[in-house]
Amino acid sequence: MHLSGSYLTPTLNNQPWLEKPPLLFWLEAGSYSLFGVHEWSARFPVGVMALVSLLGVGWLSREVQGSRAAFFTILILSTSVLFFVFARAASTDSILVSMLSMAMVCGYQATRKESHLWAVGTGVALGLAVLAKGPVAILLFAGIFALYFLLIQQLQWSALQIALLASSFSLTAVPWFWQVWRENGYNFVATFWINHHLARFFTDLHHHSQPFWYYLPVLLIGFFPWIFFLGSALLRNWRRRGHLLEPRFRPELFLWLWVAVPFVFFSISGSKLPGYILPVFPPLAVLVALEWDRWIEEDLISQRLMRTQLIALGGFALLFSAALLWGFYFIYHAPLIGVLLTLPIAMGVGWALFELQLRRPPTIFLSLVAAMTLFASLLYWKAAPVVDDYHSARDISQSILSRISEKEPLILYRYFHHTAHYYTHYQTTAEAVDDLGALHEYFQEHPQSHYYILTQEAGQEDLNDLEAELVQHQGNLYLLEATAR
């Protein structure tokens, strides 16, 4: 888009790429125009959208319970593991979360105030959410509000608000869908609607199948450490379950529906990836922030459970730290990085448990925020380069560019990753060669004086029989040169 100036149909390798809507690509192309083409400028718009998420739910918390709860919400969400990881990734998931969160906040305000402006804002934000990820935004938004209105037995939007919402949504989202369909015809319908939405939800066509309970451990790790402070919120709402429909408790009912609908929806989907569950993080952050706010006000239910919740957090922190130590020692061969990552977790949880004895809730909260802030800093400063070298084919692909071409491409053997395609300018085999027999067939069908092969450890052991020479080894990747016989 940046090079061609054509912003309608996304392309990949000069071919229409119709799997996702264009909002992320529009933002990245704009960022390239402002800052130049860099990896950080591709990530920059996602970071800005994550900031929008923080401010939106922080403002909602302020409306529900005050400035302190808003401050807690922003700190909790920004220090949740999966949220800050995706806030740095050039991915459509964070854009969806940002725009859907704004749609939810505006929609909720429209239920509380007879404001036409909030209704228009809801439609625009929902339209942008659809342009970020597709019709899933409509299903989540409609499911949450439909259940909410059904439970309170009242449609809290006026007919004019609904009309304004629908109109602003249509003006925001429909033009791109109409124009891209006119330009690409059935290819758009088959790829976008059938393959990457209907088939992705109902089947395992894209090989992302996971068990129904998959998102429980994802939340346990991804919303660490704050997931452990939902216990008192759950107990509180269970005890007053007969009164949840009363006006004073409706904000929390709305937040729990905001959590439950996406969680159930993505749990029953045929395809599951960690980023899919991100829409539940903003309401979870608000719910946890409300609990901390009550605990500081010496709420008895929260105080009785807080000790148990902190002890549970401490136990899981030990397991989490052990997993980090094991992974960086045995997989990445960088034990010092594992130690560095576990230090802030151990210090933060230890400090929190110490402050618990002194009954100082604000210091406990800030100790956990400080621990996760330091953890995130070390993760990107020290751990990310190690993980990147191990998994990404970027550097090793660029090093071979001058020795490959479209006619004599880099052979991917028992290995496939889009970084190898992208960083070699697609001068690779289109698919991975799966075994030695297929590799010998490739040699016969494409006679060359020598072949460059990119593989992983298992594939490298296979190629010993070819007497292939190791050109470069990086992380879990091996670049070899085989001479024709």
C-alpha positions, 0 to 999 in steps of 0.5 A: 500500500505504501509503495503503490498508493493503492489502499483498497485491496491488501496484497502479499507478494503482489497478489491480493491478500483477502484474509483480513480487513485493511485497518491495520495495513492502513495504519502501518502504511500511514506510519511508514509515510511519517516515519519511514519503513522500519519494523518499529514503525509497523508496530507503532500504530498498534502501540497507539491503539493499545494506549487508546484501550487503556484510556477508554477502559480507564475512563469507564472505571472512573465513571463506575467507581472513581479516579482511583479505580481508573488509575488501577485499571490502567496499571493492571491492563498495561502490566498484564502479560498477554496485553503488553506482548500484543501491544508491541506486535504488528497484529490485528488482535490489538486493533480489534481490542482497542476499537471493540473496547471503545464501542463497548464503552460508548455503547454503555454510556449510550445506555446511561445517557440519552445522548445521540453523540454516544450512539454515533461514537458507538457506530463509528468504533464498531465499524472500525472494529470490523475493519480491524478484524471482521464480523466477529466484532459485530457478533461479540458486541451484539451478543453482550448487549443483547444479553444485557438488555435481556437480563435487565428486561429493558432496551436502554437505547432509543429508536433514534440512538439505534438508527444513529448507531446503525448509520454511523456503523454503515458509513464507517465499515460498508464502503470498503467491503462494497468496493473490495467486493467489486474489485475482487468478486467471488475471490473476496467472498470465498477467501474472506467470508467462507475460508477465513471466517466461517470455516475458521470458526466451524472447522480446523481448516487452518490447523489451530484446533485446541480443546474447549478449556484452552483459554483457561491456561491462556488467561492464567498466564496471559492475565498474570498476576491479576487473574488471581484477584478475581476470586473475591469478585466472583464470590461477591457477585455470587453472594448477591446474585439475587440483586445483580439486576438492580441498577446499582449493580448493573455496571458489574453485570455488564462487565461480566457479560463483556468477559463471558460472551467472548470467552464462550464464543472463542472457546467453542470456535474450531480455531483457537490462538492466544490473541483471540481472547484479548477482548476479555482483558479490558473488562477483567482489568476493570473488575480487578481494579474495582476489587483493589479499590474496595480492598483499600476501603477495607471491604471485609469480603475482599480482605478475607480473600486477599490473603488466600489470593496472594498465597495462590499467586505466590505458588503459581509464581514459583511454577511460572518462574520454574518454566522460564528457567527451564525454557531458557536453559534447555531450549534457548541455552541462555540460563542467565536470561531465565534468572533475570526474568524470574528476579522481578517476579520473585521480588514483587511477589515476595514484597507483596506477601511481606506488605500483607503482614503490615496490612498496606494494600496500596504498597502491595498493589504497587509492588506487583505493578513494579514487578511486572513493569520490570519484567516487561522491560527485561523481556524486551531488552534481554529475552526478546533478542534471544527468542528472535534469533532462535525462531525467526528466519530474518537474519539468516534469510537476508544473509543468503539473498545474493546467492538465491533467485526465483529460478534457484530458490532457497529450499525449505526442508521440514520447515515452514515460516513466513519470515523465510518467505518475506525476508528472501523476497519470496525466493523460496520453495512455496511449501516445505519439502517434507522428506528426503524422497521429495527432496531428491525428486526436487533435485531431479526436477530442478537441476542446479550446480548447488542448492541452499537448504534452510531447515531445523535440527531434525532436518539437519540430521536427515541431510547428513547423508547428502554430505551438505556443508553447513553455511550458517547456524542460528538458534534452531535454524540451519542453512546448508549448501548441497552440491549436485551429484 
